[in-house]
Amino acid sequence: MSFFKEIRYLFEWLEDHALSSGAFSLWVVLMVFNSWCALLTTSGEWLWRVEFVIGNKRITDVMHCSERQMMRYRQELEDKGRIIYQKGNAKGAGIYTMVPLRPNVKPCEIKHVLSQKATMVYDYAGNPESFLLEPEKDSGKSCPQA
Protein backbone atom coordinates (compact mmCIF):
# COMPACT_ATOMS: atom_id res chain seq x y z
CA MET A 1 0.00 0.00 0.00
CA SER A 2 1.31 3.46 -0.79
CA PHE A 3 0.70 6.25 1.72
CA PHE A 4 0.57 8.95 -0.94
CA LYS A 5 -1.62 6.97 -3.32
CA GLU A 6 -4.05 6.22 -0.50
CA ILE A 7 -4.26 9.94 0.32
CA ARG A 8 -4.94 10.68 -3.34
CA TYR A 9 -7.68 8.06 -3.44
CA LEU A 10 -9.12 9.39 -0.17
CA PHE A 11 -9.46 12.84 -1.71
CA GLU A 12 -11.23 11.30 -4.70
CA TRP A 13 -13.48 9.36 -2.31
CA LEU A 14 -14.24 12.59 -0.41
CA GLU A 15 -15.71 14.11 -3.59
CA ASP A 16 -18.72 11.81 -3.10
CA HIS A 17 -18.61 11.17 0.68
CA ALA A 18 -18.65 13.39 3.75
CA LEU A 19 -16.10 12.98 6.52
CA SER A 20 -15.63 15.22 9.55
CA SER A 21 -12.28 16.91 10.05
CA GLY A 22 -11.72 14.83 13.20
CA ALA A 23 -12.36 11.55 11.35
CA PHE A 24 -10.07 12.72 8.55
CA SER A 25 -7.34 13.50 11.10
CA LEU A 26 -7.78 10.10 12.75
CA TRP A 27 -7.50 8.38 9.36
CA VAL A 28 -4.19 10.17 8.70
CA VAL A 29 -2.88 9.33 12.19
CA LEU A 30 -3.80 5.65 11.73
CA MET A 31 -2.12 5.60 8.31
CA VAL A 32 1.09 6.95 9.84
CA PHE A 33 1.06 4.41 12.67
CA ASN A 34 0.35 1.61 10.20
CA SER A 35 3.21 2.76 7.96
CA TRP A 36 5.60 2.36 10.91
CA CYS A 37 4.63 -1.32 11.02
CA ALA A 38 5.36 -1.95 7.32
CA LEU A 39 7.73 -4.76 6.37
CA LEU A 40 10.63 -4.30 3.95
CA THR A 41 10.96 -6.87 1.15
CA THR A 42 14.25 -7.94 -0.39
CA SER A 43 13.21 -5.99 -3.51
CA GLY A 44 12.98 -2.77 -1.46
CA GLU A 45 9.18 -2.54 -1.36
CA TRP A 46 7.30 -1.80 1.83
CA LEU A 47 4.33 -4.04 2.59
CA TRP A 48 1.76 -2.70 5.01
CA ARG A 49 0.31 -4.98 7.65
CA VAL A 50 -3.39 -5.72 7.32
CA GLU A 51 -3.85 -5.43 11.09
CA PHE A 52 -1.93 -3.33 13.60
CA VAL A 53 -2.36 -2.61 17.29
CA ILE A 54 -2.45 0.81 18.91
CA GLY A 55 -3.85 2.09 22.18
CA ASN A 56 -6.38 4.88 22.54
CA LYS A 57 -4.03 6.97 24.68
CA ARG A 58 -1.34 6.95 22.00
CA ILE A 59 -3.87 8.17 19.44
CA THR A 60 -5.43 10.84 21.66
CA ASP A 61 -1.98 12.13 22.65
CA VAL A 62 -1.15 12.70 18.99
CA MET A 63 -4.55 14.13 18.07
CA HIS A 64 -4.86 16.30 21.21
CA CYS A 65 -8.45 15.22 21.71
CA SER A 66 -10.41 13.36 24.33
CA GLU A 67 -10.90 9.61 24.18
CA ARG A 68 -14.61 10.21 23.67
CA GLN A 69 -13.95 12.43 20.64
CA MET A 70 -11.51 9.90 19.19
CA MET A 71 -14.03 7.09 19.66
CA ARG A 72 -16.65 9.17 17.83
CA TYR A 73 -14.20 9.75 14.93
CA ARG A 74 -13.31 6.05 14.90
CA GLN A 75 -16.99 5.11 14.73
CA GLU A 76 -17.46 7.50 11.82
CA LEU A 77 -14.56 5.87 9.94
CA GLU A 78 -16.03 2.43 10.65
CA ASP A 79 -19.50 3.53 9.50
CA LYS A 80 -18.02 4.92 6.27
CA GLY A 81 -16.09 1.69 5.63
CA ARG A 82 -12.61 3.23 5.89
CA ILE A 83 -11.40 1.14 8.87
CA ILE A 84 -12.24 -2.03 10.74
CA TYR A 85 -11.76 -1.88 14.49
CA GLN A 86 -11.63 -4.77 16.95
CA LYS A 87 -11.80 -3.77 20.59
CA GLY A 88 -8.96 -4.96 22.80
CA ASN A 89 -9.43 -6.50 26.23
CA ALA A 90 -9.65 -4.38 29.40
CA LYS A 91 -5.94 -3.47 29.35
CA GLY A 92 -5.16 -4.24 25.72
CA ALA A 93 -5.03 -1.95 22.74
CA GLY A 94 -7.44 -2.25 19.85
CA ILE A 95 -6.69 -3.87 16.51
CA TYR A 96 -7.10 -1.69 13.44
CA THR A 97 -7.42 -2.55 9.77
CA MET A 98 -7.15 0.23 7.23
CA VAL A 99 -9.50 -0.50 4.33
CA PRO A 100 -7.57 0.36 1.16
CA LEU A 101 -9.12 2.83 -1.23
CA ARG A 102 -6.95 1.78 -4.15
CA PRO A 103 -8.89 -0.86 -6.09
CA ASN A 104 -6.09 -3.35 -6.82
CA VAL A 105 -4.83 -3.78 -3.24
CA LYS A 106 -5.56 -7.10 -1.56
CA PRO A 107 -4.47 -8.90 1.61
CA CYS A 108 -1.99 -11.75 1.25
CA GLU A 109 0.13 -13.87 3.55
CA ILE A 110 3.92 -13.65 3.43
CA LYS A 111 6.59 -15.57 5.29
CA HIS A 112 9.70 -14.06 6.88
CA VAL A 113 12.98 -15.34 5.44
CA LEU A 114 14.60 -16.48 8.68
CA SER A 115 11.72 -17.41 10.92
CA GLN A 116 9.11 -18.49 8.34
CA LYS A 117 6.63 -16.57 10.52
CA ALA A 118 3.56 -15.63 8.48
CA THR A 119 2.18 -12.08 8.38
CA MET A 120 -0.85 -10.72 6.55
CA VAL A 121 0.04 -7.67 4.46
CA TYR A 122 -1.50 -5.67 1.65
CA ASP A 123 -0.16 -6.39 -1.80
CA TYR A 124 -1.00 -5.17 -5.28
CA ALA A 125 -2.96 -7.61 -7.42
CA GLY A 126 -0.65 -9.07 -10.04
CA ASN A 127 2.51 -9.09 -7.86
CA PRO A 128 4.13 -12.42 -6.98
CA GLU A 129 2.13 -14.31 -4.34
CA SER A 130 4.77 -13.72 -1.69
CA PHE A 131 7.83 -11.61 -1.09
CA LEU A 132 10.92 -12.53 0.84
CA LEU A 133 11.40 -10.25 3.79
CA GLU A 134 14.73 -9.09 5.05
CA PRO A 135 15.61 -10.09 8.60
CA GLU A 136 14.20 -7.63 11.08
CA LYS A 137 16.69 -4.89 11.93
CA ASP A 138 16.66 -2.20 14.56
CA SER A 139 15.84 0.77 12.34
CA GLY A 140 15.16 3.12 15.24
CA LYS A 141 11.46 3.09 14.39
CA SER A 142 9.20 0.42 15.69
CA CYS A 143 5.59 -0.45 15.41
CA PRO A 144 3.72 1.75 17.89
CA GLN A 145 2.93 0.06 21.15
CA ALA A 146 -0.15 0.45 23.30
C-alpha positions as CSV (number, residue, x, y, z in Angstrom):
1,M,0.0,0.0,0.0
2,S,1.3,3.5,-0.8
3,F,0.7,6.2,1.7
4,F,0.6,9.0,-0.9
5,K,-1.6,7.0,-3.3
6,E,-4.1,6.2,-0.5
7,I,-4.3,9.9,0.3
8,R,-4.9,10.7,-3.3
9,Y,-7.7,8.1,-3.4
10,L,-9.1,9.4,-0.2
11,F,-9.5,12.8,-1.7
12,E,-11.2,11.3,-4.7
13,W,-13.5,9.4,-2.3
14,L,-14.2,12.6,-0.4
15,E,-15.7,14.1,-3.6
16,D,-18.7,11.8,-3.1
17,H,-18.6,11.2,0.7
18,A,-18.7,13.4,3.7
19,L,-16.1,13.0,6.5
20,S,-15.6,15.2,9.5
21,S,-12.3,16.9,10.1
22,G,-11.7,14.8,13.2
23,A,-12.4,11.5,11.4
24,F,-10.1,12.7,8.5
25,S,-7.3,13.5,11.1
26,L,-7.8,10.1,12.7
27,W,-7.5,8.4,9.4
28,V,-4.2,10.2,8.7
29,V,-2.9,9.3,12.2
30,L,-3.8,5.7,11.7
31,M,-2.1,5.6,8.3
32,V,1.1,7.0,9.8
33,F,1.1,4.4,12.7
34,N,0.4,1.6,10.2
35,S,3.2,2.8,8.0
36,W,5.6,2.4,10.9
37,C,4.6,-1.3,11.0
38,A,5.4,-1.9,7.3
39,L,7.7,-4.8,6.4
40,L,10.6,-4.3,3.9
41,T,11.0,-6.9,1.1
42,T,14.2,-7.9,-0.4
43,S,13.2,-6.0,-3.5
44,G,13.0,-2.8,-1.5
45,E,9.2,-2.5,-1.4
46,W,7.3,-1.8,1.8
47,L,4.3,-4.0,2.6
48,W,1.8,-2.7,5.0
49,R,0.3,-5.0,7.6
50,V,-3.4,-5.7,7.3
51,E,-3.8,-5.4,11.1
52,F,-1.9,-3.3,13.6
53,V,-2.4,-2.6,17.3
54,I,-2.4,0.8,18.9
55,G,-3.8,2.1,22.2
56,N,-6.4,4.9,22.5
57,K,-4.0,7.0,24.7
58,R,-1.3,6.9,22.0
59,I,-3.9,8.2,19.4
60,T,-5.4,10.8,21.7
61,D,-2.0,12.1,22.6
62,V,-1.1,12.7,19.0
63,M,-4.5,14.1,18.1
64,H,-4.9,16.3,21.2
65,C,-8.4,15.2,21.7
66,S,-10.4,13.4,24.3
67,E,-10.9,9.6,24.2
68,R,-14.6,10.2,23.7
69,Q,-14.0,12.4,20.6
70,M,-11.5,9.9,19.2
71,M,-14.0,7.1,19.7
72,R,-16.6,9.2,17.8
73,Y,-14.2,9.8,14.9
74,R,-13.3,6.1,14.9
75,Q,-17.0,5.1,14.7
76,E,-17.5,7.5,11.8
77,L,-14.6,5.9,9.9
78,E,-16.0,2.4,10.7
79,D,-19.5,3.5,9.5
80,K,-18.0,4.9,6.3
81,G,-16.1,1.7,5.6
82,R,-12.6,3.2,5.9
83,I,-11.4,1.1,8.9
84,I,-12.2,-2.0,10.7
85,Y,-11.8,-1.9,14.5
86,Q,-11.6,-4.8,17.0
87,K,-11.8,-3.8,20.6
88,G,-9.0,-5.0,22.8
89,N,-9.4,-6.5,26.2
90,A,-9.7,-4.4,29.4
91,K,-5.9,-3.5,29.4
92,G,-5.2,-4.2,25.7
93,A,-5.0,-2.0,22.7
94,G,-7.4,-2.2,19.8
95,I,-6.7,-3.9,16.5
96,Y,-7.1,-1.7,13.4
97,T,-7.4,-2.6,9.8
98,M,-7.1,0.2,7.2
99,V,-9.5,-0.5,4.3
100,P,-7.6,0.4,1.2
101,L,-9.1,2.8,-1.2
102,R,-6.9,1.8,-4.2
103,P,-8.9,-0.9,-6.1
104,N,-6.1,-3.4,-6.8
105,V,-4.8,-3.8,-3.2
106,K,-5.6,-7.1,-1.6
107,P,-4.5,-8.9,1.6
108,C,-2.0,-11.7,1.2
109,E,0.1,-13.9,3.6
110,I,3.9,-13.6,3.4
111,K,6.6,-15.6,5.3
112,H,9.7,-14.1,6.9
113,V,13.0,-15.3,5.4
114,L,14.6,-16.5,8.7
115,S,11.7,-17.4,10.9
116,Q,9.1,-18.5,8.3
117,K,6.6,-16.6,10.5
118,A,3.6,-15.6,8.5
119,T,2.2,-12.1,8.4
120,M,-0.9,-10.7,6.5
121,V,0.0,-7.7,4.5
122,Y,-1.5,-5.7,1.6
123,D,-0.2,-6.4,-1.8
124,Y,-1.0,-5.2,-5.3
125,A,-3.0,-7.6,-7.4
126,G,-0.7,-9.1,-10.0
127,N,2.5,-9.1,-7.9
128,P,4.1,-12.4,-7.0
129,E,2.1,-14.3,-4.3
130,S,4.8,-13.7,-1.7
131,F,7.8,-11.6,-1.1
132,L,10.9,-12.5,0.8
133,L,11.4,-10.3,3.8
134,E,14.7,-9.1,5.1
135,P,15.6,-10.1,8.6
136,E,14.2,-7.6,11.1
137,K,16.7,-4.9,11.9
138,D,16.7,-2.2,14.6
139,S,15.8,0.8,12.3
140,G,15.2,3.1,15.2
141,K,11.5,3.1,14.4
142,S,9.2,0.4,15.7
143,C,5.6,-0.5,15.4
144,P,3.7,1.7,17.9
145,Q,2.9,0.1,21.2
146,A,-0.2,0.4,23.3
